[in-house]
Amino acid sequence: MRVINCTDPEVDCRRIENLLLNNLVRQKLVRPDPLLDKLFWVVARRFWPRWKETLVLVLPETVARWHRGGFRLYWAILCKARKRVGGGRRISKQIHELIFRMVVENPTWGAPRIHGELLMLGFDVSESTISRGMRRAPRHPEPGKRWLAFLRNHREAIAAMDFFTVPTLTLNVLYCFFIISHDRRRIVHFNVTRHPTSSWIVQQLREAFPYQSAPEFLIFDHDAKYGLEVPAAIRSMKIGCVQTAIQSPGRTESRSAGWRAVAATCLIT
């Protein structure tokens, strides 16, 4: 057995790796001595602590990155790369600011009224562009304050339900449904399906709140999967329906809280 003087770490690692390969070849040609073979591997581990890295062909982070890239490419090809909405013609920053000002100063005006006012001012902007601009317009902070006050005053009687998606190895999508209690951020019910329907969601609500254990209020968004059947089933269970405003990410914090609670539950169990 040879002893290597450690001067350059990279050169030493290569020399030790060559020694290991030579030892493996010798084992195939000559019957090795078990004691010497064990001693060889003990000494090799002493001078080359990173020997396990050579056994790893692909890192887990690399596999996850490949999967995310393949998932995006698969669905981009499947959806035929959607075209931009609005014909690609951009409007100036001044028109955006004018739309925002009209929305703030005239909260009862809709997109048709603002479209007519802009035409009278000489700005040719489509009504669909104005509708998209109205969604991004700054809102008055008073409704948000009332919403936070509602959550604080009734946190013990509030639950929320939502979905998040998980991509699979075969590039499919799993829909994870959860109901979370607002007071302690505790998962009340959790289930997974490939094809969520309104009848399936109603059954999950029945399993989540048996024997008069339903909360006073249930918060959910305007997801098309709920349809009309889910709100009707919630009212029949004597639960108050509280739907968040459309395109209001600040009011759907239950999704991120549900992520964390589900992850913690899975790690514990």
Secondary structure, DSSP 4 states (H G I P E B T S, - for coil): ------SSHHHHHHHHHHHHHHHHHHHHHSPPPHHHHHHHHHHHHHH-TTGGGGG-SS-HHHHHHHHHHHHHHHHHHHTT-PPPTTTT----HHHHHHHHHHHHH-TT--HHHHHHHHHHTT----HHHHHHHHHTSPPPSHHHHHHHHHHHHTGGGEEEEEEEEEE-TTS-EEEEEEEEETTTTEEEEEEEESS--HHHHHHHHHHHS-TT---SEEEE---TTTTTHHHHHHHHTT-EEEEPPTT-GGG-THHHHHHHHHHHHHHH-
